[in-house]
Amino acid sequence: MATSELYPRTGAKVLFCTDFSETADHAFLHAVDAVRRRSGSELILLHVIPEPEAQFWKTYIYEVEDVDAKARQDVDAKIAEAYTPHVSAEILDFAKDENVHLIVLGRQGHSALAELVFGTVTDRVLRATTCPVLVVPEAQEEA
């Protein structure tokens, strides 16, 4: 496909993926800008809700007193391993089903786990999608 077919100048579908972090908020501005620059374009917002078991175990382990950092790190790693592929697959499936022309997402999330999961999701989306992806880094404060 020609680049113009992947990301048309008019009527583009821009998919913005969010985890509701500050980085995602910053990425949202870029998604809106992309839509504004292309008349007749559509902005689609997507938030994939993590698996309930992952959130349960994360909440449970974090509320237990005297849980060491290694235990928390192990739980975070297990959640990322078990559930991250589902999040990226949902994004990729949605983008394909909706015939999206551009995917916009932030590079990292709002917590250590979100950074691990969302960073991995970003990587998986980048490797598997056939449409352009705009990865927006964390907003930097201006001097």
KAQUIWO-V213570 format. One record per backbone hydrogen bond with DSSP energy under -1.0 kcal/mol. CO is the residue of the C=O (numbers start at 1). NH is the residue of the N-H. Records with the same first field share a line. If there is no record, write none. Layout:
CO=NH + NH
This chain:
2=6
3=7
12=42
13=101 + 102
14=44
15=104
16=46
21=25
22=26
23=27
24=28
25=29
27=31
28=32
29=33
30=34
31=35
32=36
33=37
35=38
38=41
39=11
42=14
44=16
46=18
51=55
52=56
53=57
54=58
55=59
56=60
57=61
58=62
59=63
68=72
69=73
70=74
71=75
72=76
73=77
74=78
75=79
76=80
77=81
78=82
79=83
80=84
83=87
84=88
85=89
86=90
87=91
88=92
89=93
90=94
91=95
92=96
93=97
94=98
95=100
96=99
102=15
103=134
104=17
105=136
111=115
112=116
113=117
114=118
115=119
116=120
117=121
118=122
119=123
120=124
121=125
122=126
123=127
124=128
125=129
132=103
134=105
136=107
